[in-house]
Amino acid sequence: MRPARGFTLLEVLVALAIVAVALAAGARAAQALVDNAERLHAVTAAQWCADNQLVGLRLSRVLPGIGDADFRCEQLGRAFAGQLLTRPTLNPNMRRIEAVVRDEAGQPLVTLTTVMSRY
């Protein structure tokens, strides 16, 4: 008579536990990749919004007054709120302009800074 061949129930359960842990780790890594891709998408669109605001100021060829101004922008189907912060510099013919773009929750996504001159 030959002994029975095959796996015991305990061996099968251990193998299933190992596979479950590996699949859970893979799912967590995949979710991290999706989150990073969504963040990159939002930051890229927010940077376009900030760039558009700063380029618009340069094209207007008018030195902006000192102070804060709010703006709204839509890029890639997402709406962003932003703020232009205009500050003086040591040279009265120049201004430091900072464009801050925030997400829906009000968290800053991107901040771009430039210096604009009167001439």
Helices and strands as residue ranges (DSSP letters): H 9-60, E 67-75, E 78-88, E 94-102, E 108-117
